[in-house]
Amino acid sequence: MPSTSTQLPLDLPANPPDEPDPLPCDRWTATSALQKAIRRGLAGTARRAAMNLLEHDARALWRRLTVIAVEDISIGDMDAVAETVSLAGDAKARARLGGERQAILYVCGRLAKAVKERGTDLLLSVARHAPDLEPMRELAGSVTVAQRIEHAMRPDWTLAQRAVAAWYASGLEIRPERRVGRGDLAGLLDAFATEGVPPALLQTVHAAARPTREPICAMLPLLWLTAGREPVRVETEAFATPELDGVPLCALDGHTRLGRQAIARLSREDTAIADFLVRHVPDFRAQRALQLAVFYADSTRLDRRLDWLGSGELEAEGIAADFIGARVDPGAGRDLVALVGGHIDHLNAIRAEVLSRSPDDKGDAR
């Protein structure tokens, strides 16, 4: 099993940032804003969102930052991921940075500046929903944990097939499902070590999986084995992030109550989107389809991303798998993402109105 000793931060700030005012919104919008700001490289907004969340639950905030690091940074900057996971699990290391608040401010800035790579989330979506992987899911569910680990190491299988095996071998469930049963995460990581995955990465995965129990953690070594051997480049994208009172409007997505309100209004008020949904999506799936389209058209935008040989194909497969999981034709889903991308201004106008009318002390059910 990989060592779980604490890794110290690798790039301590010479001048710690001043503590900003918390974002003026409910905690659920702040949770979404934290992740969107990190994806878009907005360190100041991420820090303000984190200060909002720190008022509610410090442990939950550290878990959230750990998940963001694994889901959105991943192999784009493994040092940033390692620092986040180490600080999340070590109060003494946080104290050396000046305490809880300074450590959180540091991590928010570190993740916002990092190169991003969302392959862990996309790969898990493929493993979970892709129809052609159903035989692989059936196989993984019917063999021993040791055999699952063996299957995850098979070089003659596709990345997606190995992802299914690694997911089931890890024993990490997608809540609230109960699908994979007992696993052996330590044994899986030991097997990855024999394949050449760096010990420091495996240590980070183990330390991230313990508090989060998120199966995306098991995707990280596989992604490294694939992308780590391919030519890579960093793609930079410049785009505006409209906000209201400091709250980025992109935070209002399908994971927040206010976002669902705004998206539902868009489906009624935008003629082009309403017509598309009527023609291509069953009415009882329309809202979920539109929420997914907003997610991929707007919520996953990255300021800098790692581009490797198979990243575009994995992104397309992951998006298609998510729509299949929502029982929406993936071709219709792809076209809906493109359509929503051209109507973000309309959505943002609705978001601003919804946000301006909502008291910031209202809770949200995720």
N, C-alpha and C positions, 0 to 999 in steps of 0.2 A: 504494500500500500504506500502511496506517495507520502512523504513527510508533510506534516501540517504546521511546521514551525513558521513563525511570522516573517513575512518579507517586509523590510523597511521601505518606505517611499523612496523612489529613485531620483526625484527632482523636487526637492523641498524649496518652497518660495523664499526668496530673500526678503521680500516685503509682503507680508500677509495682507490679503484684501480686507478693506473695511467691511463691517457687517452691514448689509443693506436692509432696507425695510422689507417685511414680508409682502408677497403679492396679495392684493386685496380681493380674495376670492375664496370659495369653499375649498376644503381639502382635496376633493376629488378633481376639481379643475386644476388645482395646484399640482397634483400628482401627474396629470396629463401634461401640464405646462412644463414641468421639470424634464420629462422625457423629450418632448418636442423641442425645447430649447437646446438640450444637449445635442440632439440630432442636427439642429441647424447652426450649431456653433455659437449660441448666444449665452455666454458664460454669466453675464449679469442677470439675465432673466432666470436662468437655472438656479442661481444663488438665491434670488428672491423667492422663487417657488420653494426651495429647500427650507428657507427660514419659516415660511408658512407651515410646512409639514413638521418641522422640528417642534413647533408649539403643540402638536398633537401626540406624536409617538416617534421618538428617536430610533428605536429598534426597527420599526416599520420603514422608516426613511432609509436606513442603511441597507435593509433588504431590497428596497426599491432601487437604490443606486447600484447594488450588486447585480440585480437582474438587468438593468440598463446596460451595464458594462459588458455583460455576456451577450446580450441580445443585439445591441447597437454598435458596440466597438469591436468586440470579438478579435479576430486576427488582424484587424486594422491597426491596433496598437496594444499588443499583449502586455507591455509594461504598464500602461494605464489601467488595464483590467486587473493586473496583479496588485497594483497599489490600492485600488479601490477595495478589492476583496480583503487584503491584509488589514487595512484601516478599519473596515467594517467589523472585523473579528478581534481587534486588539485595542483595548482601551488605553493601554500604556503607550502604544504608538500614536494614538490620537492626542494623548497628553503631550507628547514630544512636539507635536505640531501647534501646541497652544490651547488644546482642549477640543471638546466636541464640536463647537461651532466653527472654529478655524479649520478643523479637519474636513468638515462637510463643505465649507466654502472652497477649500483646496481641491477636493475631489470633483466638485461641480465644474471648476475651471479646467481641471485636467481632462475630464471626459469631453467637455465642450470643444477643446482644442484638438482632440485626438482625431485621427483618420478613422472613419466608420466602415463597418462591414456587417450587414444584417443576415449573413448566410445561415447562422444558427437557427433563427426563427423560420426562415424560408425552408430550410432542410427539414425541420420538424413538421412543418405543414405538409410537405410532400410525403414524408413517412406516415403521417396520420391519415391523409385523405386521398392520395392518388389511387385511382381504381386499379391500375395495373399492379399495384403492390399488395392487393388483398391476399394473394397466395403467400406472399412473404410474411404478412401479418399473421395469417393462419399458422404458418410454420413456426414463427417465433413464439406464438402462444402455446404451441404443443410440444416444445422440446425443453430440455433442462436449461438451467441458467448457464452452465458450463458450455453447452452447445450454442447458446445464443452468443456468448463471448467469442467462440470460435468463428461463428458466421460473421460477426462484426469485423473480423480480421481478414476475411477472404479477399485477396486482391483481384480475383476473377469476377467478383460481383460488382454491381454498380454502386455508386456512392449512395443512392437512395435505398437500395437493398441493405447495404451495411448500416445505414442510419436506422432502419427499422430494427435490425438486430441489436444495435447499440442501445437504442431506446428501451427495448424490452429487457436487455441485460442489466441496465442501470437500476431498474426497479423504481424509477422516478415517474410518477403518474401525472397526467394532465388533469388537474382538478376541475370538476368533481368526479371525473371518470375513475373506474376501477377496472383497468384493462390489463396491465402488464404483470401484476402480482409481484412476487418476491424477486429481487435482483441482487447483484453483487457489484456495486459501483467500484469498490476497491479492486476487485479482481479484474473488472473491465479496464480500469486505468493501468493496472500492472501489465495487461496484455498490450495496451497502446504503447507502453514504455518499450516493449520488445520490438515494436514497429518503428521506433526511432522518434516518437513524440518527446519533446524536451521535458525533463523532470519538473522544471519550474512551471510549465504550462499545466501539467497534470496536477501539481500541488494546488495551483489556482483553481482548477476545476473542482477538485475535491472540497476545497474550502468554500467555494461558492455554492456547491450543491447541498451542503449540510444545512444551512439556515433557510435556503430558498426552496429546496426540493423541486426545482424546475428542470424538466427534461432537456431544455435547450442546453444545459451544461454538458450533457453527454454528446452533443453534436460538435462541440468545440474541437476536440482532438481529431475527429474525422475531417472537419473542415481544414484544419491545419495540414493534415496528411495530403489533402488534395490541392489546396491553394498554395501551400508552402513550397510546393515543387513546381509551380507554374510561374511564368513571367507575370509581374504585377505592375500596375501604375496607379497613381492617385488622380482621380478626377475631381475637379473643383467646380461647383455650381454656385452662381450668385442669384439670389432671389430676395424679394421683400417678405417681411413677416409682419403684417398689420397687427396692431394691438389696441386694446382699450384699457386705459389706466394701468398700463404695464403688462396686462394679461394678453399673451399671444392668442389671436383668434383661432389659430390652428389647434389650440388645446381643446376646443369644443368639438370633439369627435364622437364616434359611436360608443366610446367607453365612459362617457359622462352623461349625466341627465340633461344638462343644458345642450350638449352636443346633439343628443338624440332629438331634442325638441327642434333645434335648428335644421337638422337634416330632414326631419319629417315635414317641416314647412317648405323646404326646398323642393321636396317631391310634389308638393301641391302647387307652388307658386311658379316654378320654372317650367315653362311649357315644353321645351325640348326634352328635359329630363323626364317629366311626367309622361310624355308620349312614348319615350323609349321604354320606360318601365311597363306601360300598358301593353306594348307590342312584344316585349322580349322576356319579361319576368312575371311569374305567377304573382297575383296580388298579395298573397299571404307571405311571400318571400321578398317583396319589393323593398321594405325598409332595411332588412338585413343586407340585401344586395347593395343598396345605396350607401349604407354605413361602410361596407367593405370598400366600395369604390372611392369614397372620401378618404378612407385610410390610405389607400395606395396612391391616390392622386395628390394628396396633400400632407397627410400625417407622417409619412415615411420619407419626406424629403431630407436629404443629407447635404451639408455644406461641402464636405470632402469625403469621398468614399474610395475604398480599395477596389480596383477593377482587375480581376484576374481572368484567365482564359475561359472558365466555365461560369463566371458570375452572372452574366446576362441570361444564360440558359436556366440557371438555378432560380433566378428571380422570376422568370416567366413561369416556370413549373410551380414555384411556391404560390404565386398569385392564383394560378389556375386551380391549384389544390384547395386554396382557401374558399374559392367560389364553389367548388364541388362540395366541400364540407358544408356549405350553406345551401346546398341543393339548387344551385344556380348554374346554368350552362356556362362553362368557362369562356367560351367565345363571346357570349353576351356580357360577361363580367369584364373582359378585356376592353370591349367597346365602351362599356359604361365608365370605366376608369378614364378613358380618353375623353369622353364627353364631359364628365365632371371636371376634369382638368381645365377645360375651357370655360367653366362656369364658377370658378372659385370666387371671383369678385362678388357674384350674387350671393353665394353662401356666406361670405364674410360679412356682407351687409346684414344678413339675417342673424348671424352669430353676434354681431355687435349689438343689435337690438335686444336679443335674448339676454345677453350678458348684462346689459345696462339695466334691465328690469329685474334682475335676480338679486335678492339680498345675499351678501357674501357669507352669512352664517348658516345658510341652508345646507343640509347634508345631501348625500347622493348615494344611490344604490348602484353598485357596479355590476 
